[in-house]
């Protein structure tokens, strides 16, 4: 046999003591039987255990030797075959020495917000409760208990906060852990050092040698306390408004000026975006960012470049800031067009500088450009420039009436909770509101909203929390229940159009919105994305709304006569409609189709145009219709109230009657025809007024009395009425006229009665004639007989 002590370990018990277990192995080629194993602990008595069982070759056995109390380190020796009763191949490997004891260390320190969200140590919020969690671990082989954990926080060399707790629970060996929590509510901004020490009073004798013993009982963490700069500013972003159109122009080829301390510049080119329009005013935006310097300890401290460190020109002319700043950045300051995250080690400033550009600096028909110069920075100061943009406000006499709302320039840095950068802010805390006051005539308005974000960064889906629902940001209008349905690019609703300037993902960033009277609101929300809210532009346009009407078309026309068909064009919008076509169509007669151009119909007005049309040379029904803006040359009003492109059509029905019959004023129809009527080819006036629609039998509401114009045709009608047939047929309409929208007073009984009366009259005439003729013949016969008799007629 060859007996060896291959391992010595302990097994913890419920009373925090530990039991020593030795593993005895037979590495020989023969079995070993009846031998002794001795435990020897320094400064304590020996303990011996007899092993009577056979330990076969190449096998092992655990032997329990004794107990160890907690909080102590022990030098342990185990001897197998302590009495030498077994003859072995090697007698020199029967002894094993180890040191057993606790080994306490601080495994980690974590920080949690008052909402229980884990945060980085550089993101503690001033005035809020934070939980400091200290994880204590026992990597030794003996349990530990009844020791103290101490925490203290330094500002420079001054202790500003202390915590202490006694751990009475048993911390088991071999990686046993215990967590202790402390609450800290910092009342001062800045950088601090958090110190933690376990077994601060050395109540536990820890093992040395392979373990670190007392050397790993301390841990320090540098922490940053600041304002919650990644939250949205509380004050809504205010806007200025006026009448005119706006263009926000970005040089999409421009690359950002990376942060640095050397003199450098970038130039943006804008071309001539407005042509011959009348300029009202021009603003230029420059976006300096990542501006910081390092303090004596290497911490980043935010600053804003002043007017000597950032100079701007437009077409070579120096510009002045429209809104001067104090150049001392503060987090969430509503009075500054800048922001800093503050509660982070990456504490840099983000800003939007706005400059007035005199309109005389603008070059018509040429490239307009702006240059930003970084210069005169002190040593250690750095910043970059995220981009340059131009805002032009102008009047265009040919465009519809337009009003604008422009937000004051800002750079509100926002980032909600996400898994990539552990911070605590909920989505509602990271939602910036923009207000647009005094919107009028919303029913007649088309509105579009453009929002501009700078320093835009989204997150991958796996870095978003589940309640983000795969979307890193959102845009709402007039209700937090009304999220605009903007297409996604990845997880974001915005995309970069230059190196660092982002707009929404369609229509060049202009989102259609439904405005309401007076106050309208928009909200930009982070659900994990990081961005800076820079601008919001609302453009409200009052376009024309064209609608044709055939209400003045005659209900009846005479066979073969020519007429001027009136088309009334209504423009219910507030702006003029210019240079569009109107198309007339008829199911019979000539022409079947005609088109006319209209130069202008002013806003909130009507205009009547005429199409010359000749009735067919047969009686019957003719259907006509008219389409205004038939070539879609006019951008019309479309909103939740009105769709101006769907009311560009009207239709009517005309009855063609014999020319010798009276055209009686219709008693049904659409109404409204109180005019003088329209002339025929023979200059005879016909009845004006309303008539039925295209659908058969669909007489429309209203009645039209009209007024006849005297003429040859009406004289002929009066003459016709003097005849018996004309008298009898007076006021009886032809079959089919009722379907055409004429009088619904036709009666079959009346027709039959009058025809019968006519026939009876004819019969009486015939009978009277026959009676008179018979009487005359009889008298003649009598006279003849008398004459033959020579009698006198007397």
Secondary structure, 3 states (H helix, E strand, C coil): CCEEEEEEEEEECCCCCEEEEEEEEECCCCCEEEEEEEEEECCCCCEEEEEEEEECCCEEEEEEEEEECCCCCEEEEEEECCCCCCCCCCCCCCEEEEEECECEEEEEEEEECCCCCEECCCCEECCCEEEEEEEEEECCCCCECCEEEEEEEEECCEEEEEEEEEECCCECCCCEEEEEEEEEECCCCEEEEEEEEECCCCCCCECCCCCCHHHHCEEEEEEEEECECCCCCCCCECEEEEECEEEEEECCCCCCEEEECCCEEEEEEEECCCCCCEEEEEEEEEEEEEEEEECCCCCEEECCCCCCCEEEEECCEECCECCCCCCCCCCCCCCCCEEECECCCCCCEEECEEEEECHHHCCCCCCEEEEEEECCCCCCCEEEEEEEEEEEEEECCCCCEEEEEEECCCCEEEECCCCCCCCCCCHHHHEEEEEEEEECCHHHCEEEEEEEEEEEECCCHHHCCHHHCCCCEEEEECCCCCECCCCCECCECEEECCCCEEEECCHHHEEEECCCCEEEEEEEEECCCEEEEEEEEEEEEECCCEEEECCCCCCEEECCCEEEEEEEEEECCCCCEEEEEEEEEECCCECCEEEEEEEEECCCEEEEEEEEEECCCCCEEEEEEEEECCCCCCCCCECCCCEHHHCCEEEEEEEEECCCCCCCCCCCCCCCCCCCCCECCCCCECCCCCCCCCCCCCCCCCCCCCCCCCCHHHHHHHHHHHCHHHHHHCCCCCCCCCCCCCCCCCCHHHHHHHHHHHHHHHHHHHHHHHHHHHHHHHHHHHHHHHHHHCCCCC
